[in-house]
Amino acid sequence: MLKKIILATALVATASFATWDKFPVLNTHNGQVKIGEVYGMPSDDDSMDDIYAGVRFTIIQNLELGTIFKYRVFTDNNGVDGPDGIYNLPIMVRYQFMPIMNAFLDVSLPIGEESIGQSDGFGFHFGAQFSQKFGILNFGSELGLLMETRGDDKTTPPWTLNLGVEGDFEVTQLLTPYIGIDLLMYLGKKTIDGDNVGENRTGDLSVAPYLGIVFTFSKMFSLDFSGKFQFGEDFYGYDDVQMYYDLHLNINF
């Protein structure tokens, strides 16, 4: 079971990908730091905890660069300690080519620990984002495709298509509740040394609704708390509902 939990939590990192959010890039020469923690329960008997810190900055008009460093603090399987270690490092680029549209490319550098399910190949996640304000509703969406190069084991997973939508409700200057959903779908088969092997995974689906709230203390500081629930027996290989809770501090500069 521990092997499945490691796989599932590795897929959590894949599922969330590397895009910072689904909304327009920051204003020119503005930046943001976030520092947070994710506690997860991939099954009734298993838990894990990650900490992370990220930074993004708009270096010229409409061009935003960023990265997030993430570390697995512990994995617990029914009281038995599992592996810990760093995740692969994403380098994130977003370009806002229209007021309501972004293009993005995230490149994942294979510096992470294979013991926590990190690939030793490069990852490429690219796509587009659409966002629009409707009164107090700030709507954001994303469509992307994730591909990985083969590593030392010459193995690559199927491609992963992702679709996500989110609605932020700016009810007051202090409180912004939000709700969203992320969908993942495999495309194709696993490959070994360039040859397709195993069953065709096209159509295997993960569904992950989430909700949260942002507490804004000032223009500089805000606190974000959210919960995500993941479903997908075919995608993950077991039918437990996975629960993940994220708390992070945003610092604007």
TAWOJO-V402175 format. One record per helix or strand of 3 or more residues. SS is the DSSP state (alpha for helix, beta for strand). FROM is the first residue (numbers start at 0). LEN is the number of residues. Records with the same first field share a line. If there is no record, write none. Layout:
SS: FROM-LEN + FROM-LEN
This chain:
alpha: 1-15 + 113-3 + 232-4
beta: 30-13 + 45-15 + 62-15 + 88-10 + 100-9 + 122-12 + 136-12 + 158-11 + 174-13 + 189-3 + 194-3 + 204-12 + 220-11 + 241-11
